[in-house]
Amino acid sequence: MQIAERELLLRDSGFVRILKLAAESKGLISLGPGEPDFDTPGFVRAAAKKALDQGKTHYSAIQGMPALREAIAAKFKREKHVHADPDKNVIVTCGSNEALFLAFMSVLDPGEEVLVPDPCFLGYLPAIESMDAYPVSIQLKQEERFQLIAEDVRAAIKDPKRVRAIVLSSPSNPTGTIFKKKSLEELADLAIEHDFLVFMDEAYEKFCYKGKPFSFASLNGVEDHCVTFQSFSKTYAMPGFRLGYAVGPEKLITAMSRLHTYTTLCAPTMSQIAGVAALNGPQSCVEKMRREYDRRRKLVVKRLGSIPGFELAEPDGAFYAFPRISFRKGGKPLTSTQYCELLLKEAKVLAVPGTEFGRFGEGFIRLSYATSLPLIEEALDRIEKHSQKLES
């Protein structure tokens, strides 16, 4: 059987080997998943159950149920002061990953480029490459707290005619960085000057610990250059519902809807009904999760700051820590993957190598604090004990 070249050329994942080792490990504590450890709020589950009991198990409109698109548009007006026409500017998808994939399919032709601040969410690079397009990495530096620097973006644009978009997340996976308003304003100027789209992944928008993040869509004059991607998976602890959405220019949303017909057709109807309940219901559950994540974040920051061999830029959002590591074994520096393999084998703690998030992730690891506080404490005890066996 002949497999398409685009698939064969997709980057290999060192984390796959670590996951295989993890499957054979007993007594493991995982700080790897990017998945909330909270249960979906009861009123959201009740809405889904009611939908099932009422037999609402048929296809919905391809673009999404009108009630959900209206709730999304209302959310944008309420929270971002952005007008979004539910019929023209909103599409509901099977998670925000599908929305991103549909957007890439809609705007990219072979040989074109997407700018990608790096380290980045691990799904961006292979999605771009699967379109026979090229991701152009822009290094985010720890000494600059992984902030986006406009001049670095400008320097990465070699041929403006080939650049179709830039994709970034704020708060960021994996660094936890919230991009500053000034950086986004400068990015808006560049996007308008060179006529490219800004794909803003805001999956972690509600999990911010030092003020609210500034949404790119709120800037004046960016309506034709901004696409916002959001997910129910993180905010409402609904990863299994596979529900996300995008808000953007009518022309792009129309193109994405046409492609949606030939991919998943529509998001699950009962999930969409649950999504309406989530957006229109009480939001205290979200704040409760945010406070608990913040409690865990403070513990992780404090503990890692006291362990030699770790250097951490304090995360302001999401639920990840992304420390630089400096350990050696046998006189040789350990790579991110080598360190994570040792940590798994010798300390029974699962972490994600930084290289999973782009080439500039080498030398870092990602630790998720989307797990219970007692398990995090035990994992950090193991990490500290294990670090004492290594040269730093």
SVG drawing of the C-alpha trace seen along z (x, -y; Angstrom):
<svg xmlns="http://www.w3.org/2000/svg" viewBox="-38 -51 70 54">
<polyline fill="none" stroke="black" stroke-width="0.4" points="0.0,0.0 1.3,-3.4 0.9,-6.1 0.7,-9.8 4.1,-11.6 2.6,-14.4 1.8,-11.8 5.2,-10.1 6.9,-13.5 5.1,-14.5 7.5,-15.0 8.1,-12.1 7.1,-12.4 9.5,-11.4 6.6,-11.6 5.1,-8.5 7.9,-6.4 7.5,-7.9 3.8,-7.1 4.6,-3.5 6.9,-3.3 4.2,-5.0 1.7,-2.3 4.0,0.3 4.7,-1.7 3.0,-1.1 2.6,-3.8 2.9,-6.5 1.9,-10.1 1.1,-11.9 1.7,-15.6 1.3,-15.3 -2.4,-15.7 -3.8,-18.9 -7.2,-17.9 -9.1,-19.2 -9.4,-16.8 -12.7,-18.3 -16.1,-16.7 -18.3,-18.5 -20.7,-20.8 -23.9,-19.1 -26.3,-21.5 -24.4,-20.9 -24.6,-17.1 -28.2,-17.4 -28.8,-19.3 -27.1,-16.6 -29.0,-13.9 -32.3,-15.6 -31.4,-16.0 -30.7,-12.3 -33.9,-11.4 -35.9,-13.6 -34.3,-11.8 -32.4,-14.8 -29.8,-12.6 -30.1,-13.7 -27.8,-15.9 -27.8,-19.7 -27.2,-22.5 -23.7,-22.1 -22.6,-25.5 -24.0,-24.7 -27.4,-24.9 -28.8,-28.4 -29.3,-28.6 -25.6,-27.8 -24.4,-30.3 -26.6,-32.9 -25.2,-32.2 -21.6,-32.4 -22.4,-35.8 -23.9,-37.0 -20.8,-36.0 -18.6,-37.9 -20.7,-41.0 -20.8,-40.7 -17.2,-39.8 -15.2,-41.2 -17.5,-44.0 -17.3,-42.4 -20.2,-42.1 -20.5,-38.7 -23.4,-37.8 -24.5,-34.2 -25.4,-33.4 -22.3,-34.8 -19.4,-34.9 -19.8,-31.8 -19.1,-28.1 -19.5,-25.3 -17.1,-22.3 -15.9,-19.1 -13.5,-20.8 -11.4,-23.8 -8.8,-21.5 -11.2,-20.8 -12.0,-24.5 -8.2,-25.2 -7.9,-22.4 -10.8,-23.7 -9.3,-27.2 -5.9,-26.0 -7.6,-24.0 -9.6,-27.0 -6.7,-29.5 -3.6,-27.5 -2.3,-26.4 0.8,-24.2 4.0,-26.2 2.4,-29.0 3.5,-29.9 2.1,-30.3 4.0,-32.1 4.2,-30.2 5.5,-31.5 7.6,-28.7 7.2,-26.9 3.6,-26.4 0.7,-24.0 1.8,-20.7 -1.0,-20.4 -0.2,-23.6 2.9,-22.4 1.7,-19.0 -1.7,-20.6 0.1,-23.2 2.5,-20.6 -0.4,-18.3 -1.6,-21.1 1.8,-21.0 2.4,-24.4 5.3,-25.6 5.3,-26.7 7.8,-29.5 9.0,-29.3 9.5,-32.6 11.4,-31.9 9.8,-32.9 12.5,-33.5 12.2,-32.6 14.2,-35.8 11.4,-37.8 8.8,-35.7 7.9,-34.1 6.2,-37.3 5.7,-37.9 8.0,-40.6 6.7,-42.4 10.1,-42.9 10.7,-39.2 7.5,-38.6 8.5,-41.2 11.9,-39.6 10.3,-36.2 8.3,-37.6 10.7,-37.0 8.1,-37.0 4.8,-38.7 3.0,-37.1 3.5,-33.6 2.5,-34.4 -1.2,-33.6 -1.5,-33.6 0.0,-33.6 -1.3,-31.2 -0.9,-31.7 -2.5,-30.9 -3.1,-33.3 -3.0,-32.1 -0.4,-29.9 0.0,-26.2 2.7,-25.2 4.2,-28.3 1.2,-29.9 2.1,-33.3 -0.6,-35.9 0.4,-38.2 0.4,-41.9 -2.1,-44.3 0.8,-46.3 2.2,-43.2 -1.2,-42.4 -1.6,-45.9 1.7,-45.8 0.8,-42.4 -2.5,-43.9 -0.5,-46.6 1.7,-43.9 -1.3,-41.8 -3.0,-44.7 0.2,-45.9 1.0,-42.5 -2.6,-41.3 -2.4,-38.0 -4.8,-36.5 -4.3,-36.2 -5.6,-32.9 -6.1,-33.4 -6.5,-30.2 -8.2,-31.2 -8.9,-27.7 -7.6,-28.8 -9.2,-32.3 -10.9,-31.8 -7.8,-30.5 -5.9,-33.7 -4.3,-34.5 -3.1,-38.1 -6.0,-40.1 -7.9,-39.3 -6.2,-38.6 -6.8,-41.0 -8.5,-39.5 -7.1,-40.3 -10.7,-40.5 -11.4,-43.5 -8.9,-45.7 -10.3,-48.2 -10.0,-47.5 -9.1,-43.8 -12.5,-42.3 -11.2,-41.0 -7.9,-39.7 -8.9,-38.0 -10.2,-34.5 -10.8,-33.5 -10.9,-29.8 -12.4,-28.7 -13.3,-25.4 -15.7,-24.1 -13.1,-21.4 -11.1,-23.6 -13.5,-26.2 -16.3,-23.9 -14.3,-20.6 -16.1,-19.1 -13.2,-17.4 -15.3,-14.3 -18.1,-16.4 -15.8,-17.4 -17.2,-20.9 -15.5,-24.1 -16.1,-27.0 -14.6,-29.8 -15.6,-33.4 -14.3,-35.2 -14.9,-37.0 -17.9,-35.8 -15.9,-34.7 -13.7,-32.3 -16.6,-31.0 -18.5,-30.2 -15.4,-28.3 -15.0,-26.4 -18.7,-25.4 -18.4,-24.0 -15.4,-21.9 -17.3,-20.9 -19.8,-19.1 -17.1,-16.7 -15.4,-16.2 -17.6,-15.6 -20.7,-17.3 -21.6,-18.8 -20.7,-18.7 -22.8,-16.2 -26.3,-17.6 -26.4,-16.7 -23.0,-18.3 -24.3,-21.5 -27.3,-21.5 -25.0,-21.1 -22.9,-24.0 -25.9,-26.3 -26.5,-25.4 -22.8,-26.0 -22.8,-29.5 -26.2,-30.6 -25.9,-29.0 -24.2,-30.0 -20.5,-30.7 -19.5,-30.1 -18.2,-26.6 -15.6,-28.2 -14.4,-30.6 -14.2,-27.6 -11.9,-25.8 -9.8,-28.9 -9.2,-29.4 -8.1,-25.8 -5.8,-25.9 -4.3,-29.1 -3.7,-27.3 -1.9,-24.5 0.1,-27.0 1.4,-28.8 2.6,-25.5 4.3,-24.4 6.0,-27.8 7.3,-27.8 8.5,-24.2 10.3,-24.4 11.9,-27.6 13.6,-25.8 14.9,-22.8 18.4,-23.2 18.3,-22.5 15.0,-24.2 14.4,-27.7 10.8,-28.8 9.2,-31.9 6.0,-32.1 2.9,-31.2 0.1,-33.7 -2.5,-31.5 -3.6,-28.0 -2.6,-25.1 1.0,-24.4 4.5,-25.1 7.3,-25.2 10.6,-25.2 14.0,-25.1 16.0,-22.1 19.8,-21.9 20.8,-18.4 23.7,-16.3 24.4,-12.6 27.8,-11.1 29.1,-14.6 26.7,-15.1 23.7,-17.5 20.4,-15.7 18.0,-16.6 14.3,-17.2 13.3,-13.8 16.2,-12.0 15.3,-13.8 11.6,-12.9 12.5,-9.3 14.7,-9.2 12.1,-10.9 9.5,-8.4 11.7,-5.3 13.4,-6.4 10.8,-8.7 7.6,-7.4 6.5,-11.0 5.3,-11.7 6.2,-15.0 6.2,-16.2 9.5,-17.0 9.6,-20.6 10.5,-19.5 6.9,-18.3 6.1,-22.0 8.5,-23.1 12.3,-23.2 12.7,-26.0 11.2,-23.9 14.5,-21.9 15.8,-22.3 12.4,-22.7 9.7,-20.3 5.9,-20.8 4.3,-20.0 0.5,-20.1 -1.2,-21.0 -4.6,-19.8 -4.5,-17.1 -5.2,-16.9 -3.1,-18.9 -2.0,-15.8 -0.8,-14.1 1.1,-17.3 2.8,-17.5 3.8,-13.9 5.1,-14.3 7.1,-17.4 8.6,-15.4 9.7,-12.7 11.1,-15.3 13.1,-17.0 14.5,-13.7 15.3,-12.5 17.1,-15.8 19.5,-15.2 20.8,-12.1 21.6,-14.2 24.3,-16.7 23.0,-20.2"/>
</svg>
